[in-house]
Amino acid sequence: MGNRGDHCGPVAIIGVACRFPGAAEPAEFHDLTVAGRRMFRPVADTLQAALLDDWARPEPGRQDTGPVQKLAAETTALALADAGFRDVTGMRLGGGGLLRDAGGRRGRAGLFLASSMAGVGGLVREQFGFAADVVPTGPAATSSLHAVTAAAASLGAGDVDLAVAGGAELGLDPAWLTVQARAGTLGRDDMRVYAADPAGLLPGEGCGIVVLMRSADARAAGLPVYAEIAGWSTVPVSPSVPVSPSVPVSPSVPVSPSVPDGRAVLEAYRRAGIDPADIQLIEGEGTGTAARDLAELTTFAQLRRGGRTSAALGAVAAGIGYARAAAGIASLVKAALAMTAGTIPPGTGCARQHPLIESGEALLWLPRQPEPWPDRNAAGSGTRLAAVNSLGTADPAAGSDLYGPRGAEGVHLVLSREAAGDHGRGRRRRTDGAVTAATAATATVPIAAAAPVTLGTAVTSGVAAAGTGPLARAAPPAHVASGAPRVPRASAALGGPLRGGSAEHPSVFALCGKDPGELAGRLEVIAEGAAALSAADLHGLARQLALDVLWADDRAGPGHGGGEDAGSGNGGSGNGGSGNGGSGNGRSEHGRSRHGRSGHAGAVRVALTAATAAQLAARARSAARLLAADVLPTAADPDVHVSTGAAGRVVVLFGGLARPGLSQAAQLVASLAGLRTLDWMGVTPGAAVGYSLGEITGLVWAGCLPAAEAARLVAQCGQVLRGCASGPAAMARVAADAETTRSLGAADRLHIAAYEGTRSHVLAGSTTGIRNLTRRAAAAGVAVEVLGITHALHSPALAGCAAPIRSVLAGTRFAPPRRRLISTVTGRPVMPGEDLTELLAGLLSQPVLFGPAMALAAEQADLIVTAGVDDGLADLAAACCAVPCVAVPHVTVPGLGGASAGACPDDNAGADAGAYAAATARAVAALFAAGAISDVGQLAPVEPWTVPRTRDSESTRRRTTASFG
């Protein structure tokens, strides 16, 4: 087997799923390893083991394949789903394991499953319809890493085009335990791996599955990849290989006569074209027995000889026990997720290191805590390099040598991953909840020369749905990554960076879950691993998290993910307030307990915007602290969004107050552009409010008025305003309550032109009166902002404008409102049958009841968005309603110039482009946290490697490949 496939290039890991003690999915497994948790518990007198909490086991002594088959089949389905084969539960491939694409080209899929329970691999193979003539034999039937190398060799030989490999182990076999005890390799209450005082192995169980493809095929199709198996070898464990005399060994530690053949180990590196001294992480078997740990460390020391840097060393068995047939795949999954996340997990946690490590000459170290992956390897490249090792079986019954079975075959894998990443690298998917075939979705993968091949989705009664799914984040936890591991599942999310994720163009990192504590943990993992991420890695992590969230939302079904489904309660006809979000409340206020106003327990949503690794780390920690403290962020941090129970209820706000360089016509065009942005995102606001002449934009949104007619009205209102002017006038915003504001303006007969909130009012009057106001306010310690407006708008000074406006409106026919518009003239909803001509006639002379209108519109809102030029309205709205508010960027319009950072700039306007990208990212993050959108990736360019998916929402059917920004 070791010589087969010598002509084969690297093999890509394109899908991962696992279930081990303490981890039901890859993201949780990555978190467990990063945290260094130990999952052992008492199972018998003085014996501890690491066991699955939620799985039935075969009765001791009985050959019952049912539980193991179920575990293996469900994990296989999840791994295929993670690789892009959606809804594969109970899926059967075509006859003979054939995959067929639309053009009639074929490829074959094979299963390589190891288990100590005989026959399990054949049952799962038949259940899914994998190729029946590709059956692993020998060690590959009982050792998962041998199964992986068999799969890699079959891919290289062209026997299969897609390989599913791994191992499954359940239960404690009394006979196996007895043999281990007699051989002196069984521990009792502790497992000390690579320690000066090893105590023996403790049993474990679980299942891990990887989906493999020739790397050339994966690259040609742009498929996301965890890591590549760049080289592999099967290694005879020889009793004749001596320990290198250059490596000091404590005389109290016996020298094992069974050491892997170093020349065979080097074959893996020759195949990969990698110097073993460049490896940055070695994941060993780590049985915690003196002889086998010494054998591994001796081999590693020989490989590292002459190296310039030390390699981190770990063994997942220290935390989850020795899982027999599934032990090797656990090591491989751990290493691949660590490479994806860019985080080196802690070592084995032993108090006293083995003398070979302690001396330093072996160039190995056991990390005490998670470490960022080094930016460069010893060769000076950015490629992440790791190795996974196994000595073969740990069953002393296989031979008479207590140090290890004579003639056993070990396995050594060399893994690589480009840190900067080709497109698609590091983006992982998460499948929360059951993998089902409820929807007839398809996915494509390349089979030979990147030909897209579609797997059928005929449902049989085979595989039961799994309770949780694979990774990121990122996921999500993903895992990068769902949610990435969570860092790769991180594990999110976005949706990708706007224009590439540079310092000016941030990405959105989105996470969603039910447990605030769990999300806080995921955020801490992201923060810890962020330092090692390049700009491309940030891009990949954000995309991975986005897919985690999106696929989890798909499984939740309609109405569970935001977007139009979640927001439907505030859309509808909306007359008389009937469409204002229904009876549910669910909104979480800034600065209050996340559960303070929630009528029911809901999903916790977190969205961060960041353009650099440092920003991501800081904001992830900030969000984690907020979750732990049970409070939401304030408006002071626009890059951190956290919510609980948000249902996608959005209120849209239109500006309309003219200022120098910005006419009312430009305001209208910008607001309509903002509406188009929301529509493109799939966001349907449930209510709207228009400030000043923004009321006309609101009538367009409500369906009362065509946009062209609105443009005419706005232009003619401007003419009326200029004709009604009666001398120099000015306006000023006063930061005080209404009574104080009136008293400050009374001496100069200033009038309140706008009620913006409990402590924000606008006064209008003569320029002299406004000048005197500023002096009086300064003496009283009241802040005043003089607005750049030369008319006394919304005051009795413009009462003469009413008659000319009625004339302008004489030929206009208004339709009844189809959406809920709250008028700032009356402070109440616009009703069917209302005289809109009379309403607009008082638009310039009546005070703006912005505060009361916003309070009514936002009673049950999760988010307020300003469409068009913000001009400070977002802050005003957030202050008066205690609801998050964000500005939605808009396209450049004539008359707007470069005055607004929210405008979409030309490609050459670098600074404005960065401001636009930042504003877009913040809007996407806020909309996600509010539950208004689930697909945060829709503002990122849709790249060719994006996995096709079927979506039922109208928002996705409208999705295009264009990118804002």
Backbone hydrogen bonds, N-H to C=O, Kabsch-Sander energy under -0.5 kcal/mol:
donor,donor_aa,acceptor,acceptor_aa,energy
4,R,1,M,-0.6
6,D,3,N,-1.1
8,C,5,G,-2.1
11,V,229,I,-1.8
12,A,213,M,-3.3
13,I,227,A,-2.7
14,I,12,A,-0.8
14,I,211,V,-2.5
15,G,211,V,-1.1
17,A,209,I,-2.1
19,R,207,C,-2.8
20,F,23,A,-2.4
23,A,20,F,-2.8
29,F,25,E,-2.3
30,H,26,P,-3.0
31,D,27,A,-2.4
32,L,28,E,-2.5
33,T,29,F,-2.3
34,V,30,H,-2.6
35,A,31,D,-2.4
36,G,32,L,-0.8
37,R,32,L,-1.8
39,M,319,G,-3.0
41,R,49,A,-2.2
43,V,47,L,-2.5
44,A,47,L,-1.4
47,L,44,A,-1.5
48,Q,188,R,-1.7
49,A,41,R,-2.2
50,A,203,P,-2.3
51,L,49,A,-0.6
62,R,59,E,-2.4
64,D,62,R,-1.5
65,T,63,Q,-0.8
69,Q,65,T,-2.9
70,K,66,G,-2.4
71,L,67,P,-2.2
72,A,68,V,-2.8
73,A,69,Q,-3.0
74,E,70,K,-2.4
75,T,71,L,-2.1
76,T,72,A,-2.2
77,A,73,A,-2.4
78,L,74,E,-2.2
79,A,75,T,-2.4
80,L,76,T,-2.4
81,A,77,A,-2.2
82,D,78,L,-2.5
83,A,79,A,-1.6
84,G,81,A,-1.4
85,F,80,L,-2.9
86,R,84,G,-1.2
91,M,88,V,-2.7
92,R,458,A,-0.6
93,L,128,F,-3.1
94,G,98,L,-1.5
97,G,94,G,-1.6
97,G,129,G,-0.5
98,L,95,G,-1.0
99,L,107,G,-3.9
100,R,454,T,-0.7
101,D,105,R,-2.1
104,G,101,D,-1.9
107,G,99,L,-2.1
109,A,97,G,-2.1
110,G,162,L,-2.3
112,F,164,V,-3.3
114,A,166,G,-2.4
115,S,141,A,-2.3
118,A,116,S,-0.9
120,V,117,M,-1.5
123,L,119,G,-1.8
124,V,120,V,-2.4
125,R,121,G,-2.4
126,E,122,G,-2.4
127,Q,123,L,-2.4
128,F,124,V,-2.1
129,G,125,R,-1.6
130,F,125,R,-1.8
131,A,109,A,-2.6
134,V,131,A,-0.8
135,V,133,D,-0.8
140,A,137,T,-1.3
141,A,138,G,-1.9
142,T,139,P,-1.5
143,S,139,P,-2.0
144,S,325,A,-1.3
147,A,143,S,-1.9
148,V,144,S,-2.0
149,T,145,L,-2.3
150,A,146,H,-2.4
151,A,147,A,-2.2
152,A,148,V,-2.6
153,A,149,T,-2.5
154,S,150,A,-2.2
155,L,151,A,-2.2
156,G,152,A,-2.3
157,A,153,A,-2.3
158,G,154,S,-0.6
158,G,155,L,-0.7
159,D,154,S,-1.9
160,V,154,S,-1.1
161,D,108,R,-3.4
162,L,108,R,-1.7
163,A,212,L,-2.3
164,V,110,G,-2.7
165,A,163,A,-0.5
165,A,210,V,-2.6
166,G,112,F,-2.0
167,G,208,G,-1.8
168,A,114,A,-2.3
169,E,206,G,-2.6
173,D,171,G,-0.6
177,L,173,D,-2.5
178,T,174,P,-2.2
179,V,175,A,-2.2
180,Q,176,W,-2.4
181,A,177,L,-2.5
182,R,178,T,-2.4
183,A,179,V,-1.9
184,G,180,Q,-0.7
184,G,181,A,-1.0
185,T,180,Q,-2.0
186,L,180,Q,-1.0
187,G,201,L,-3.4
193,V,191,M,-0.7
195,A,192,R,-0.6
196,A,352,R,-2.6
200,G,288,G,-2.6
201,L,185,T,-2.9
204,G,322,Y,-2.0
205,E,50,A,-0.6
206,G,169,E,-2.5
207,C,19,R,-2.2
208,G,167,G,-2.0
209,I,17,A,-2.8
210,V,165,A,-3.1
211,V,15,G,-2.5
212,L,163,A,-3.7
212,L,210,V,-0.5
213,M,12,A,-1.7
215,S,10,P,-2.3
217,D,214,R,-0.5
218,A,214,R,-2.3
219,R,215,S,-2.9
220,A,216,A,-2.2
221,A,217,D,-1.7
222,G,218,A,-0.6
222,G,219,R,-0.8
223,L,218,A,-2.4
226,Y,13,I,-2.7
227,A,13,I,-0.5
228,E,416,S,-2.9
229,I,11,V,-3.7
230,A,228,E,-1.3
230,A,414,V,-1.8
231,G,414,V,-1.4
233,S,412,H,-1.6
235,V,410,G,-3.0
237,V,408,A,-2.9
238,S,236,P,-1.0
238,S,259,V,-1.4
241,V,238,S,-0.6
247,V,244,S,-1.6
253,V,250,S,-1.9
256,S,254,P,-0.5
259,V,238,S,-2.4
259,V,257,P,-0.7
261,D,236,P,-2.2
262,G,260,P,-0.7
264,A,261,D,-0.6
265,V,261,D,-1.8
266,L,262,G,-2.3
267,E,263,R,-0.8
268,A,264,A,-0.6
268,A,265,V,-1.3
269,Y,265,V,-0.7
270,R,266,L,-2.5
271,R,267,E,-2.5
272,A,268,A,-1.7
273,G,269,Y,-1.8
274,I,269,Y,-1.8
278,D,275,D,-2.3
279,I,276,P,-1.2
280,Q,385,L,-1.7
281,L,385,L,-0.9
282,I,312,A,-2.8
283,E,281,L,-0.5
283,E,387,A,-3.3
284,G,282,I,-0.7
284,G,314,G,-3.0
293,D,289,T,-2.4
294,L,290,A,-1.9
295,A,291,A,-2.4
296,E,292,R,-2.3
297,L,293,D,-2.7
298,T,294,L,-2.5
299,T,295,A,-1.9
300,F,296,E,-2.7
301,A,297,L,-2.6
302,Q,298,T,-2.0
303,L,299,T,-2.2
304,R,300,F,-2.2
305,R,301,A,-0.8
305,R,302,Q,-0.5
307,G,304,R,-2.5
311,A,363,L,-2.4
312,A,280,Q,-2.4
313,L,365,W,-2.3
314,G,282,I,-2.2
318,A,315,A,-1.7
319,G,316,V,-1.9
320,I,316,V,-1.8
321,G,317,A,-2.1
322,Y,202,L,-2.9
323,A,321,G,-0.8
326,A,323,A,-2.4
327,A,324,R,-1.8
328,G,324,R,-0.5
330,A,326,A,-1.6
331,S,327,A,-1.6
332,L,328,G,-2.2
333,V,329,I,-2.8
334,K,330,A,-2.3
335,A,331,S,-2.3
336,A,332,L,-2.6
337,L,333,V,-2.5
338,A,334,K,-2.1
339,M,335,A,-2.2
340,T,336,A,-2.1
341,A,337,L,-2.6
342,G,338,A,-1.5
343,T,338,A,-1.8
344,I,371,E,-3.7
347,G,367,P,-3.6
353,Q,351,A,-0.5
354,H,194,Y,-1.9
357,I,354,H,-1.2
358,E,354,H,-2.9
359,S,355,P,-2.2
360,G,357,I,-1.0
362,A,356,L,-0.9
363,L,360,G,-1.2
365,W,311,A,-2.0
371,E,344,I,-2.5
373,W,342,G,-2.6
377,N,381,S,-2.4
380,G,377,N,-2.2
384,R,417,R,-3.7
386,A,415,L,-2.1
387,A,281,L,-2.2
388,V,413,L,-2.1
389,N,283,E,-2.5
390,S,411,V,-2.3
398,A,395,D,-2.2
399,G,396,P,-1.7
402,L,400,S,-0.7
404,G,401,D,-1.8
407,G,237,V,-1.0
408,A,405,P,-1.6
410,G,235,V,-4.1
410,G,408,A,-0.5
411,V,390,S,-2.1
412,H,233,S,-2.3
413,L,388,V,-2.9
414,V,231,G,-2.9
415,L,386,A,-3.3
415,L,413,L,-0.5
416,S,228,E,-2.2
417,R,384,R,-1.8
419,A,382,G,-1.0
419,A,417,R,-0.6
425,R,422,D,-2.1
426,G,225,V,-1.2
427,R,424,G,-1.3
428,R,426,G,-0.8
431,T,470,P,-1.3
436,T,434,A,-0.7
441,A,439,T,-2.2
445,V,453,V,-1.3
447,I,451,A,-2.7
451,A,447,I,-0.6
451,A,448,A,-1.6
453,V,445,V,-2.9
454,T,100,R,-1.1
455,L,443,A,-0.9
460,T,90,G,-0.8
475,A,472,A,-2.7
475,A,482,S,-6.5
475,A,491,S,-9.9
478,A,473,R,-0.7
478,A,476,P,-2.1
478,A,483,G,-0.5
479,H,473,R,-4.0
479,H,477,P,-2.8
479,H,482,S,-3.7
479,H,491,S,-1.0
481,A,475,A,-2.2
481,A,484,A,-1.2
481,A,486,R,-0.6
486,R,27,A,-0.6
486,R,473,R,-0.8
489,R,480,V,-3.9
489,R,481,A,-2.9
489,R,483,G,-1.6
489,R,484,A,-2.8
489,R,490,A,-5.6
490,A,474,A,-0.7
490,A,481,A,-0.7
490,A,483,G,-2.1
490,A,484,A,-1.9
490,A,485,P,-1.4
490,A,491,S,-2.0
491,S,473,R,-1.3
491,S,474,A,-0.6
491,S,481,A,-0.7
491,S,483,G,-1.9
491,S,489,R,-9.5
494,L,508,V,-0.8
495,G,508,V,-0.8
498,L,506,P,-1.6
499,R,497,P,-0.7
500,G,497,P,-0.8
501,G,498,L,-0.6
507,S,610,A,-2.9
509,F,608,L,-3.0
510,A,492,A,-0.5
510,A,508,V,-0.6
511,L,606,V,-2.8
513,G,604,V,-2.2
519,L,515,D,-2.2
520,A,516,P,-2.5
521,G,517,G,-2.1
522,R,518,E,-2.1
523,L,519,L,-2.5
524,E,520,A,-2.1
525,V,521,G,-2.0
526,I,522,R,-2.3
527,A,523,L,-2.7
528,E,524,E,-2.5
529,G,525,V,-2.2
530,A,526,I,-1.2
531,A,527,A,-0.5
532,A,529,G,-1.1
533,L,530,A,-2.2
538,L,534,S,-2.4
539,H,535,A,-1.9
540,G,536,A,-2.5
541,L,537,D,-3.1
542,A,538,L,-2.6
543,R,539,H,-2.2
544,Q,540,G,-2.5
545,L,541,L,-2.6
546,A,542,A,-2.0
547,L,543,R,-2.2
548,D,544,Q,-2.2
549,V,545,L,-2.2
550,L,546,A,-2.5
551,W,547,L,-2.8
552,A,548,D,-2.0
553,D,549,V,-2.3
554,D,550,L,-2.0
555,R,551,W,-1.6
556,A,552,A,-1.5
557,G,553,D,-1.2
560,H,557,G,-1.4
565,D,562,G,-0.6
566,A,562,G,-1.8
567,G,563,G,-1.8
568,S,564,E,-0.5
568,S,565,D,-1.1
570,N,567,G,-1.7
571,G,568,S,-1.2
577,G,574,G,-1.4
578,S,575,N,-2.0
580,N,577,G,-1.6
581,G,569,G,-1.4
581,G,579,G,-1.6
582,G,569,G,-0.6
589,E,587,R,-0.5
590,H,882,A,-0.7
591,G,632,L,-0.6
592,R,589,E,-1.5
594,R,630,D,-1.1
596,G,593,S,-1.8
599,G,597,R,-0.5
604,V,513,G,-3.9
605,R,603,A,-0.5
605,R,643,S,-2.6
606,V,511,L,-2.7
607,A,641,H,-2.6
608,L,509,F,-2.2
609,T,639,D,-1.8
610,A,507,S,-2.0
616,L,612,T,-2.3
617,A,613,A,-2.5
618,A,614,A,-2.4
619,R,615,Q,-2.7
620,A,616,L,-2.5
621,R,617,A,-2.1
622,S,618,A,-2.0
623,A,619,R,-2.4
624,A,620,A,-2.2
625,R,621,R,-2.5
626,L,622,S,-2.1
627,L,623,A,-2.3
628,A,624,A,-2.4
629,A,625,R,-2.2
630,D,626,L,-0.7
630,D,627,L,-0.7
631,V,626,L,-2.0
632,L,592,R,-1.0
637,D,634,T,-1.8
640,V,637,D,-1.3
641,H,607,A,-2.3
643,S,605,R,-2.2
645,G,603,A,-2.0
646,A,603,A,-0.5
648,G,930,A,-2.5
650,V,648,G,-0.7
651,V,863,L,-2.3
652,V,687,A,-2.5
653,L,865,V,-2.9
654,F,689,V,-2.5
655,G,867,A,-0.5
658,A,656,G,-0.7
659,R,662,L,-1.9
662,L,659,R,-2.5
667,Q,663,S,-2.0
668,L,664,Q,-2.2
669,V,665,A,-2.3
670,A,666,A,-2.5
671,S,667,Q,-2.4
672,L,668,L,-2.5
673,A,669,V,-2.0
674,G,670,A,-2.2
675,L,671,S,-2.0
676,R,672,L,-1.9
677,T,673,A,-1.9
678,L,674,G,-2.2
679,D,675,L,-2.6
680,W,676,R,-2.4
681,M,677,T,-1.9
682,G,678,L,-0.7
682,G,679,D,-0.8
683,V,678,L,-2.8
684,T,682,G,-0.5
686,G,650,V,-3.0
687,A,650,V,-1.0
688,A,820,R,-1.7
689,V,652,V,-2.0
690,G,822,I,-0.6
691,Y,654,F,-3.3
692,S,690,G,-0.5
693,L,656,G,-0.7
694,G,691,Y,-2.4
695,E,692,S,-2.0
696,I,693,L,-1.4
697,T,693,L,-0.7
698,G,694,G,-2.2
699,L,695,E,-1.7
700,V,696,I,-1.5
701,W,697,T,-2.3
702,A,698,G,-2.4
703,G,700,V,-1.2
704,C,699,L,-2.4
705,L,699,L,-1.0
710,A,706,P,-2.1
711,A,707,A,-2.2
712,R,708,A,-1.7
713,L,709,E,-2.4
714,V,710,A,-2.6
715,A,711,A,-2.1
716,Q,712,R,-2.3
717,C,713,L,-2.5
718,G,714,V,-1.7
719,Q,715,A,-1.4
720,V,716,Q,-2.4
721,L,717,C,-2.6
722,R,718,G,-2.1
723,G,719,Q,-1.9
724,C,720,V,-1.5
725,A,721,L,-0.6
725,A,722,R,-0.5
729,A,790,T,-0.6
730,A,765,G,-2.7
731,M,787,L,-0.6
732,A,763,L,-2.3
733,R,785,E,-3.4
734,V,761,H,-3.8
735,A,783,A,-2.5
736,A,734,V,-1.7
741,T,737,D,-2.4
742,R,738,A,-2.6
743,S,739,E,-2.1
744,L,740,T,-2.1
745,G,741,T,-1.5
746,A,742,R,-1.3
747,A,743,S,-0.5
748,D,745,G,-0.8
749,R,746,A,-1.7
750,L,745,G,-2.7
751,H,764,A,-2.4
753,A,751,H,-0.7
753,A,762,V,-3.3
754,A,762,V,-1.3
755,Y,848,V,-3.1
756,E,754,A,-0.9
756,E,760,S,-1.6
757,G,760,S,-1.2
760,S,757,G,-1.2
761,H,734,V,-2.1
762,V,754,A,-2.2
763,L,732,A,-3.1
764,A,751,H,-2.5
765,G,730,A,-2.1
767,T,728,P,-0.7
770,I,766,S,-2.2
771,R,767,T,-2.1
772,N,768,T,-2.5
773,L,769,G,-2.1
774,T,770,I,-1.8
775,R,771,R,-1.2
776,R,772,N,-2.4
777,A,773,L,-2.9
778,A,774,T,-1.9
779,A,775,R,-2.0
780,A,776,R,-1.6
781,G,777,A,-0.6
781,G,778,A,-0.9
782,V,777,A,-3.2
785,E,733,R,-2.7
786,V,784,V,-0.5
787,L,731,M,-2.3
787,L,785,E,-0.5
789,I,787,L,-1.8
793,L,791,H,-1.5
794,H,844,L,-2.5
795,S,792,A,-0.6
795,S,844,L,-0.7
798,L,795,S,-2.2
799,A,796,P,-2.0
801,C,798,L,-2.0
802,A,799,A,-1.4
805,I,801,C,-2.0
806,R,802,A,-2.0
807,S,803,A,-1.7
808,V,804,P,-2.0
809,L,805,I,-2.1
810,A,807,S,-1.0
812,T,809,L,-1.7
814,F,812,T,-0.6
815,A,704,C,-1.8
818,R,702,A,-3.4
819,R,702,A,-0.7
820,R,686,G,-0.5
821,L,819,R,-0.9
822,I,688,A,-2.9
822,I,820,R,-0.5
823,S,821,L,-0.6
823,S,828,R,-2.4
827,G,823,S,-1.8
830,V,821,L,-2.9
834,E,831,M,-1.8
836,L,834,E,-1.3
839,L,835,D,-1.7
840,L,836,L,-2.5
841,A,837,T,-1.7
842,G,838,E,-1.0
842,G,839,L,-0.5
843,L,840,L,-1.6
846,Q,842,G,-2.3
848,V,753,A,-3.0
849,L,824,T,-3.6
849,L,847,P,-0.7
850,F,848,V,-1.3
851,G,755,Y,-4.1
853,A,849,L,-2.1
854,M,850,F,-2.8
855,A,851,G,-2.5
856,L,852,P,-1.9
857,A,853,A,-2.5
858,A,854,M,-2.5
859,E,856,L,-1.0
861,A,858,A,-1.1
862,D,649,R,-3.1
863,L,649,R,-1.6
864,I,884,P,-2.4
865,V,651,V,-3.0
866,T,886,V,-2.2
867,A,653,L,-2.3
867,A,865,V,-0.6
868,G,866,T,-0.6
868,G,888,V,-1.0
873,L,870,D,-2.1
876,L,872,G,-1.8
877,A,873,L,-3.0
878,A,874,A,-2.5
879,A,875,D,-2.2
880,C,876,L,-2.0
881,C,877,A,-1.5
882,A,878,A,-1.8
886,V,864,I,-2.4
888,V,866,T,-2.7
890,H,902,G,-1.9
892,T,904,C,-0.7
896,L,893,V,-2.1
897,G,893,V,-0.8
899,A,896,L,-1.7
903,A,900,S,-1.3
904,C,890,H,-2.1
909,A,906,D,-1.4
910,G,908,N,-1.7
913,A,909,A,-2.7
914,G,910,G,-2.2
915,A,911,A,-2.1
916,Y,912,D,-2.8
917,A,913,A,-2.7
918,A,914,G,-2.4
919,A,915,A,-2.4
920,T,916,Y,-2.6
921,A,917,A,-2.6
922,R,918,A,-2.3
923,A,919,A,-2.1
924,V,920,T,-2.6
925,A,921,A,-2.5
926,A,922,R,-2.5
927,L,923,A,-2.5
928,F,924,V,-2.3
929,A,925,A,-2.5
930,A,926,A,-1.8
931,G,928,F,-1.8
932,A,927,L,-2.4
933,I,927,L,-1.0
936,V,934,S,-1.5
938,Q,935,D,-1.5
939,L,936,V,-0.6
940,A,937,G,-1.7
942,V,961,T,-0.6
943,E,941,P,-1.0
946,T,943,E,-2.0
951,R,949,R,-0.5
957,R,953,S,-1.6
958,R,954,E,-1.5
959,R,956,T,-1.0
965,G,963,S,-0.6
